[in-house]
């Protein structure tokens, strides 16, 4: 599967989920992760769809795979925080929430917002 085909498959799955066809979305994302196990985007999308369906074990498994690929990513850490909160593990949820905040701060330091009209940030 080419990168373009993979991206199209993930986007199609996201669209399927958005219109309420969760099972088709899951099938496409499962196909994407099988064809490209190194695809962070596919694992993250699979985690989010499973989380939305309250399939917490499947969501956690997919999120863990995504996290292994990009451990400092803001979005996967946020997803893991939400999953752990739903599972009732506040300590783990807070850990991943803190990691998400750190990732956000690092991004803000790399890309500071432009000054406003008053010259202040």
BALOVO-963156 format. One record per atom (N, C-alpha, C, O): atom name; residue number from 1; x, y, z. Coordinates in Angstrom, 3 decimals. Each point is the difference from the previous one (the first is absolute). Layout:
<recs>
 atom seq       px       py       pz
   CA NUM        X        Y        Z
...
</recs>
This chain:
<recs>
 atom seq       px       py       pz
    N   1    0.854   -1.177    0.000
   CA   1   -0.854    1.177    0.000
    C   1    0.896    1.235    0.000
    O   1    0.913    0.120    0.817
    N   2   -1.185    0.791   -1.741
   CA   2    0.788    1.229   -0.066
    C   2   -0.433    0.958    1.109
    O   2   -1.052   -0.174    0.615
    N   3    1.878    1.182   -0.373
   CA   3   -0.360    1.022    0.999
    C   3   -1.316    0.691   -0.365
    O   3   -0.836    0.248    0.869
    N   4    0.659    0.058   -2.145
   CA   4   -1.237    0.648   -0.439
    C   4   -1.213   -0.905    0.210
    O   4   -1.052    0.462    0.443
    N   5    1.197   -1.743   -0.757
   CA   5   -1.100   -0.946    0.208
    C   5   -0.328   -0.124    1.491
    O   5   -1.167   -0.058    0.389
    N   6    2.203    0.018    0.426
   CA   6   -0.194   -0.079    1.445
    C   6   -0.734    1.240    0.508
    O   6   -0.963   -0.110    0.758
    N   7    1.419    1.277   -1.175
   CA   7   -0.638    1.241    0.433
    C   7   -1.468    0.043   -0.435
    O   7   -0.867    0.414    0.769
    N   8    0.597   -0.839   -1.996
   CA   8   -1.375   -0.027   -0.499
    C   8   -0.855   -0.960    0.829
    O   8   -1.146    0.308    0.327
    N   9    1.702   -1.461    0.007
   CA   9   -0.729   -0.982    0.804
    C   9   -0.341    0.566    1.381
    O   9   -1.119   -0.178    0.482
    N  10    2.066    0.849    0.147
   CA  10   -0.239    0.607    1.321
    C  10   -1.048    1.106   -0.113
    O  10   -0.896    0.094    0.839
    N  11    1.002    0.730   -1.857
   CA  11   -0.985    1.076   -0.189
    C  11   -1.391   -0.565   -0.289
    O  11   -0.998    0.514    0.505
    N  12    0.932   -1.569   -1.315
   CA  12   -1.293   -0.643   -0.273
    C  12   -0.604   -0.571    1.279
    O  12   -1.200    0.132    0.239
    N  13    2.031   -0.764    0.575
   CA  13   -0.481   -0.564    1.261
    C  13   -0.525    1.100    0.921
    O  13   -1.029   -0.168    0.656
    N  14    1.728    1.272   -0.613
   CA  14   -0.427    1.132    0.827
    C  14   -1.345    0.529   -0.490
    O  14   -0.877    0.321    0.802
    N  15    0.720   -0.231   -2.117
   CA  15   -1.270    0.455   -0.574
    C  15   -1.115   -0.998    0.302
    O  15   -1.116    0.399    0.333
    N  16    1.410   -1.689   -0.445
   CA  16   -0.997   -1.020    0.326
    C  16   -0.469    0.154    1.447
    O  16   -1.196   -0.053    0.287
    N  17    2.147    0.241    0.608
   CA  17   -0.368    0.153    1.409
    C  17   -0.835    1.260    0.207
    O  17   -0.967   -0.006    0.760
    N  18    1.344    1.077   -1.436
   CA  18   -0.721    1.274    0.157
    C  18   -1.449   -0.105   -0.446
    O  18   -0.863    0.693    0.539
    N  19    0.580   -1.552   -1.517
   CA  19   -1.389   -0.142   -0.455
    C  19   -0.717   -1.141    0.718
    O  19   -1.131   -0.340   -0.348
    N  20    1.780   -0.248    1.343
   CA  20   -0.672   -0.989    0.832
    C  20    0.257   -1.451   -0.359
    O  20   -0.640   -0.890    0.560
    N  21    1.556    0.627   -1.474
   CA  21    0.298   -1.374   -0.382
    C  21    1.284   -0.457    0.695
    O  21    1.054   -0.126   -0.623
    N  22   -1.173   -0.117    1.917
   CA  22    1.157   -0.326    0.820
    C  22    0.640   -1.328   -0.396
    O  22    1.225   -0.114   -0.004
    N  23   -2.028   -0.880   -0.325
   CA  23    0.565   -1.311   -0.326
    C  23    0.841    0.043   -1.275
    O  23    1.046   -0.643   -0.076
    N  24   -1.499    1.397   -0.920
   CA  24    0.796    0.157   -1.220
    C  24    1.283    0.758    0.313
    O  24    1.067   -0.341   -0.511
    N  25   -1.169    1.359    1.340
   CA  25    1.188    0.757    0.400
    C  25    0.997   -0.910    0.703
    O  25    1.193    0.034   -0.300
    N  26   -1.675   -0.845    1.230
   CA  26    0.894   -0.913    0.715
    C  26    0.654   -1.000   -0.952
    O  26    1.187   -0.297    0.133
    N  27   -1.944   -0.216   -1.077
   CA  27    0.555   -0.959   -0.964
    C  27    1.111    0.654   -0.821
    O  27    1.051   -0.604   -0.213
    N  28   -1.278    1.816   -0.241
   CA  28    1.011    0.706   -0.796
    C  28    1.243    0.318    0.831
    O  28    1.123   -0.132   -0.486
    N  29   -1.319    0.544    1.716
   CA  29    1.147    0.331    0.848
    C  29    0.771   -1.254    0.398
    O  29    1.223    0.039    0.136
    N  30   -1.927   -1.141    0.049
   CA  30    0.674   -1.267    0.277
    C  30    0.835   -0.410   -1.206
    O  30    1.125   -0.477    0.149
    N  31   -1.675    0.664   -1.335
   CA  31    0.749   -0.288   -1.227
    C  31    1.225    0.915   -0.102
    O  31    1.080   -0.443   -0.390
    N  32   -1.253    1.710    0.739
   CA  32    1.105    0.959   -0.069
    C  32    1.119   -0.363    0.971
    O  32    1.176    0.055   -0.360
    N  33   -1.533   -0.422    1.578
   CA  33    1.030   -0.341    0.987
    C  33    0.693   -1.310   -0.342
    O  33    1.178   -0.178    0.308
    N  34   -1.904   -0.742   -0.946
   CA  34    0.621   -1.266   -0.418
    C  34    0.974    0.239   -1.159
    O  34    1.083   -0.585   -0.039
    N  35   -1.471    1.437   -0.890
   CA  35    0.839    0.276   -1.169
    C  35    1.180    0.904    0.339
    O  35    1.064   -0.101   -0.611
    N  36   -1.260    0.984    1.588
   CA  36    1.043    0.973    0.349
    C  36    0.091    0.140    1.519
    O  36   -0.435    1.007    0.559
    N  37    0.997   -2.011    0.106
   CA  37    0.055    0.048    1.466
    C  37    0.834    1.151    0.552
    O  37   -0.045    0.271    1.200
    N  38    0.798    0.403   -2.049
   CA  38    0.796    1.155    0.411
    C  38   -0.782    1.310   -0.136
    O  38    0.552    1.074    0.240
    N  39   -1.819   -1.150   -0.621
   CA  39   -0.796    1.211   -0.229
    C  39   -0.614    0.516    1.298
    O  39   -0.986   -0.540    0.501
    N  40    1.585    1.582    0.020
   CA  40   -0.532    0.634    1.199
    C  40   -1.441    0.443   -0.210
    O  40   -0.852   -0.222    0.861
    N  41    0.579    0.846   -1.997
   CA  41   -1.338    0.537   -0.273
    C  41   -1.060   -1.087    0.025
    O  41   -1.101    0.217    0.506
    N  42    1.426   -1.392   -1.053
   CA  42   -0.961   -1.105   -0.014
    C  42   -0.277   -0.496    1.415
    O  42   -1.155   -0.221    0.363
    N  43    2.191    0.047    0.428
   CA  43   -0.196   -0.461    1.392
    C  43   -0.780    1.030    0.811
    O  43   -0.881   -0.358    0.783
    N  44    1.201    1.628   -0.969
   CA  44   -0.708    1.027    0.768
    C  44   -1.479    0.047   -0.386
    O  44   -0.867    0.092    0.869
    N  45    0.581   -0.156   -2.162
   CA  45   -1.396   -0.005   -0.446
    C  45   -0.732   -1.225    0.540
    O  45   -1.146    0.107    0.435
    N  46    1.798   -1.268   -0.460
   CA  46   -0.618   -1.217    0.533
    C  46   -0.285    0.139    1.493
    O  46   -1.045   -0.434    0.484
    N  47    1.974    1.039    0.234
   CA  47   -0.214    0.232    1.439
    C  47   -1.201    0.919    0.233
    O  47   -0.835   -0.266    0.865
    N  48    0.758    1.329   -1.630
   CA  48   -1.097    0.967    0.188
    C  48   -1.363   -0.595   -0.344
    O  48   -0.973    0.237    0.715
    N  49    0.892   -1.001   -1.791
   CA  49   -1.280   -0.611   -0.370
    C  49   -0.417   -1.000    1.080
    O  49   -1.150    0.005    0.438
    N  50    2.069   -0.851   -0.013
   CA  50   -0.329   -0.951    1.066
    C  50   -0.391    0.707    1.288
    O  50   -0.923   -0.432    0.691
    N  51    1.614    1.511   -0.363
   CA  51   -0.348    0.755    1.205
    C  51   -1.419    0.563   -0.113
    O  51   -0.778   -0.068    0.951
    N  52    0.458    0.609   -2.088
   CA  52   -1.337    0.566   -0.202
    C  52   -1.081   -1.049    0.135
    O  52   -1.120    0.305    0.409
    N  53    1.448   -1.538   -0.752
   CA  53   -0.951   -1.106    0.120
    C  53    0.040   -0.648    1.382
    O  53   -0.715   -0.969    0.257
    N  54    1.530    1.491    0.607
   CA  54    0.188   -0.490    1.361
    C  54    0.590   -1.408    0.038
    O  54   -0.247   -0.771    0.926
    N  55    1.024    0.461   -1.944
   CA  55    0.761   -1.249   -0.040
    C  55    1.380    0.320    0.558
    O  55    0.977    0.140   -0.736
    N  56   -0.928   -0.028    2.056
   CA  56    1.186    0.552    0.649
    C  56    1.237   -0.885   -0.126
    O  56    1.109    0.517   -0.136
    N  57   -1.276   -1.832    0.178
   CA  57    1.165   -0.875   -0.141
    C  57    0.618    0.150   -1.386
    O  57    1.219    0.112   -0.132
    N  58   -2.053   -0.109   -0.891
   CA  58    0.494    0.169   -1.369
    C  58    0.590    1.395   -0.193
    O  58    1.015    0.160   -0.678
    N  59   -1.645    0.841    1.271
   CA  59    0.512    1.367   -0.093
    C  59    1.380    0.099    0.638
    O  59    0.910    0.615   -0.556
    N  60   -0.768   -1.224    1.721
   CA  60    1.278    0.045    0.698
    C  60    1.085   -0.729   -0.787
    O  60    1.128    0.484   -0.101
    N  61   -1.462   -1.636   -0.452
   CA  61    0.990   -0.748   -0.781
    C  61    0.478    0.819   -1.198
    O  61    1.199    0.052   -0.272
    N  62   -2.115    0.583   -0.438
   CA  62    0.370    0.816   -1.156
    C  62    0.789    1.241    0.432
    O  62    0.987    0.365   -0.638
    N  63   -1.424    0.273    1.715
   CA  63    0.700    1.193    0.481
    C  63    1.416   -0.340    0.452
    O  63    0.933    0.770   -0.230
    N  64   -0.777   -1.921    0.872
   CA  64    1.343   -0.418    0.410
    C  64    0.917   -0.188   -1.211
    O  64    1.180    0.349    0.051
    N  65   -1.723   -0.899   -1.135
   CA  65    0.804   -0.183   -1.219
    C  65    0.387    1.372   -0.574
    O  65    1.143    0.203   -0.408
    N  66   -2.090    0.725    0.378
   CA  66    0.305    1.342   -0.478
    C  66    1.025    0.689    0.877
    O  66    0.915    0.660   -0.494
    N  67   -1.073   -0.815    1.792
   CA  67    0.926    0.616    0.954
    C  67    1.411   -0.544   -0.165
    O  67    0.972    0.740    0.147
    N  68   -0.854   -2.025   -0.450
   CA  68    1.324   -0.590   -0.220
    C  68    0.690    0.637   -1.211
    O  68    1.227    0.091   -0.048
    N  69   -2.020    0.344   -0.920
   CA  69    0.555    0.626   -1.201
    C  69    0.354    1.467    0.222
    O  69    0.987    0.493   -0.547
    N  70   -1.798    0.212    1.356
   CA  70    0.229    1.436    0.267
    C  70   -0.313    0.302    1.467
    O  70   -1.056    0.549    0.314
    N  71    1.970   -0.907    0.573
   CA  71   -0.294    0.148    1.431
    C  71   -0.200    1.437    0.488
    O  71   -0.612    0.211    1.047
    N  72    1.108    0.762   -1.776
   CA  72   -0.155    1.383    0.464
    C  72   -1.089    0.756   -0.765
    O  72   -0.077    1.225    0.087
    N  73   -0.760   -1.941   -0.832
   CA  73   -1.055    0.655   -0.761
    C  73   -1.118    0.488    0.921
    O  73   -0.483   -0.742    0.855
    N  74    0.087    1.978   -1.040
   CA  74   -1.067    0.610    0.795
    C  74   -1.286   -0.809   -0.080
    O  74   -0.624   -0.277    1.024
    N  75    0.226   -0.101   -2.228
   CA  75   -1.313   -0.614   -0.190
    C  75   -0.079   -1.416    0.550
    O  75   -1.018   -0.364    0.589
    N  76    2.052   -0.441   -0.761
   CA  76   -0.061   -1.369    0.521
    C  76    0.045    0.013    1.519
    O  76   -0.631   -0.837    0.646
    N  77    1.372    1.778   -0.070
   CA  77    0.015    0.097    1.458
    C  77   -1.358    0.452    0.530
    O  77   -0.440   -0.468    1.050
    N  78   -0.221    1.363   -1.759
   CA  78   -1.346    0.416    0.389
    C  78   -0.967   -1.170   -0.093
    O  78   -0.820   -0.206    0.895
    N  79    0.913   -0.558   -1.973
   CA  79   -0.859   -1.177   -0.171
    C  79    0.230   -0.987    1.134
    O  79   -0.961   -0.498    0.587
    N  80    2.211    0.212   -0.273
   CA  80    0.287   -0.928    1.094
    C  80   -0.526    0.529    1.334
    O  80   -0.501   -0.774    0.815
    N  81    0.609    2.067   -0.587
   CA  81   -0.527    0.582    1.225
    C  81   -1.506   -0.222    0.099
    O  81   -0.508   -0.372    1.058
    N  82   -0.201    0.599   -2.157
   CA  82   -1.456   -0.182   -0.008
    C  82   -0.380   -1.465    0.217
    O  82   -0.949   -0.301    0.725
    N  83    1.694   -0.603   -1.355
   CA  83   -0.290   -1.431    0.161
    C  83    0.198   -0.418    1.452
    O  83   -0.857   -0.660    0.587
    N  84    1.988    1.048   -0.015
   CA  84    0.273   -0.397    1.384
    C  84   -1.006    0.621    0.973
    O  84   -0.367   -0.628    0.993
    N  85   -0.075    1.841   -1.267
   CA  85   -1.017    0.612    0.858
    C  85   -1.291   -0.820   -0.065
    O  85   -0.620   -0.266    1.030
    N  86    0.221   -0.129   -2.222
   CA  86   -1.208   -0.814   -0.153
    C  86    0.143   -1.355    0.683
    O  86   -0.978   -0.553    0.501
    N  87    2.179    0.027   -0.482
   CA  87    0.240   -1.288    0.649
    C  87    0.129    0.140    1.514
    O  87    0.089   -0.997    0.717
    N  88   -0.082    2.240   -0.236
   CA  88    0.029    0.228    1.440
    C  88    1.378    0.073    0.612
    O  88    0.130   -0.068    1.222
    N  89    0.898    0.203   -2.026
   CA  89    1.368    0.090    0.515
    C  89    0.457    1.455   -0.090
    O  89    0.626    0.416   -0.974
    N  90   -0.956    0.340    2.016
   CA  90    0.291    1.430    0.009
    C  90    1.500    0.291   -0.082
    O  90    0.409    0.948   -0.671
    N  91    0.405   -1.747    1.341
   CA  91    1.450    0.242   -0.008
    C  91    0.568   -0.123   -1.413
    O  91    0.787    0.845   -0.427
    N  92   -1.180   -1.883   -0.294
   CA  92    0.496   -0.144   -1.374
    C  92   -0.579    1.085   -0.897
    O  92    0.692    0.526   -0.872
    N  93   -1.944   -0.197    1.084
   CA  93   -0.617    1.071   -0.794
    C  93    0.760    1.308    0.211
    O  93    0.274    0.719   -0.960
    N  94    0.064   -0.410    2.202
   CA  94    0.741    1.229    0.281
    C  94    1.401   -0.044   -0.599
    O  94    0.504    1.015   -0.479
    N  95    0.127   -2.186    0.506
   CA  95    1.337   -0.135   -0.598
    C  95   -0.053    0.371   -1.483
    O  95    0.789    0.825   -0.462
    N  96   -1.710   -1.427   -0.278
   CA  96   -0.072    0.274   -1.433
    C  96   -0.512    1.416   -0.269
    O  96    0.380    0.614   -0.997
    N  97   -1.229   -0.098    1.865
   CA  97   -0.437    1.394   -0.128
    C  97    1.180    0.953    0.150
    O  97    0.116    0.978   -0.739
    N  98    0.753   -1.265    1.694
   CA  98    1.197    0.831    0.188
    C  98    0.921   -0.098   -1.215
    O  98    0.582    0.999   -0.422
    N  99   -0.451   -2.197   -0.138
   CA  99    0.830   -0.160   -1.192
    C  99   -0.569    0.807   -1.171
    O  99    0.750    0.573   -0.791
    N 100   -2.069   -0.534    0.689
   CA 100   -0.641    0.789   -1.059
    C 100    0.279    1.488    0.198
    O 100    0.274    0.714   -0.965
    N 101   -0.341   -0.247    2.207
   CA 101    0.288    1.412    0.269
    C 101    1.444    0.337   -0.345
    O 101    0.274    1.052   -0.576
    N 102    0.633   -1.927    0.920
   CA 102    1.409    0.230   -0.316
    C 102    0.192    0.087   -1.512
    O 102    0.710    0.878   -0.490
    N 103   -1.339   -1.783   -0.241
   CA 103    0.095    0.021   -1.465
    C 103   -0.561    1.300   -0.556
    O 103    0.559    0.573   -0.935
    N 104   -1.659   -0.108    1.507
   CA 104   -0.601    1.258   -0.448
    C 104    0.931    1.176    0.292
    O 104    0.170    0.879   -0.845
    N 105    0.422   -0.857    2.014
   CA 105    0.919    1.089    0.345
    C 105    1.208    0.001   -0.935
    O 105    0.438    1.060   -0.448
    N 106    0.099   -2.236    0.153
   CA 106    1.145   -0.081   -0.912
    C 106   -0.370    0.547   -1.369
    O 106    0.786    0.717   -0.620
    N 107   -1.976   -1.053    0.151
   CA 107   -0.458    0.491   -1.305
    C 107   -0.150    1.519    0.036
    O 107    0.352    0.683   -0.962
    N 108   -0.873   -0.156    2.065
   CA 108   -0.162    1.451    0.112
    C 108    1.356    0.705    0.017
    O 108    0.138    1.093   -0.548
    N 109    0.847   -1.706    1.165
   CA 109    1.333    0.602    0.021
    C 109    0.641    0.000   -1.381
    O 109    0.729    0.926   -0.356
    N 110   -1.009   -1.978   -0.424
   CA 110    0.537   -0.067   -1.365
    C 110   -0.723    0.959   -0.930
    O 110    0.597    0.528   -0.938
    N 111   -1.872   -0.302    1.191
   CA 111   -0.837    0.833   -0.875
    C 111   -0.777    1.021    0.830
    O 111   -1.214   -0.131    0.153
    N 112    1.887    1.138    0.381
   CA 112   -0.714    0.973    0.836
    C 112   -1.028    0.771   -0.821
    O 112    0.198    0.239   -1.192
    N 113   -1.299    0.149    1.840
   CA 113   -1.011    0.780   -0.724
    C 113    0.553    1.386   -0.340
    O 113    0.858    0.519    0.714
    N 114   -1.338    0.068   -1.781
   CA 114    0.479    1.343   -0.351
    C 114   -0.489    1.003    1.050
    O 114   -1.027   -0.215    0.645
    N 115    1.770    1.304   -0.483
   CA 115   -0.449    1.010    0.969
    C 115   -1.326    0.613   -0.447
    O 115   -0.272    0.124   -1.194
    N 116   -0.543    0.255    2.174
   CA 116   -1.277    0.647   -0.361
    C 116    0.249    1.480   -0.285
    O 116    1.145    0.452    0.006
    N 117   -2.173    0.271   -0.245
   CA 117    0.109    1.403   -0.409
    C 117    0.710    0.868    1.039
    O 117    0.620    1.004   -0.351
    N 118   -0.707   -1.385    1.622
   CA 118    0.628    0.798    1.044
    C 118    1.487   -0.286    0.142
    O 118    0.710    0.674    0.747
    N 119   -0.244   -1.704   -1.489
   CA 119    1.413   -0.366    0.131
    C 119    0.242   -1.017    1.077
    O 119    1.131   -0.457    0.169
    N 120   -2.174    0.079    0.581
   CA 120    0.132   -1.011    1.053
    C 120   -0.376   -1.359   -0.561
    O 120   -0.740   -0.101   -0.979
    N 121    1.247   -0.917    1.595
   CA 121   -0.373   -1.364   -0.403
    C 121   -1.065   -0.535    0.879
    O 121   -0.443   -1.134   -0.186
</recs>
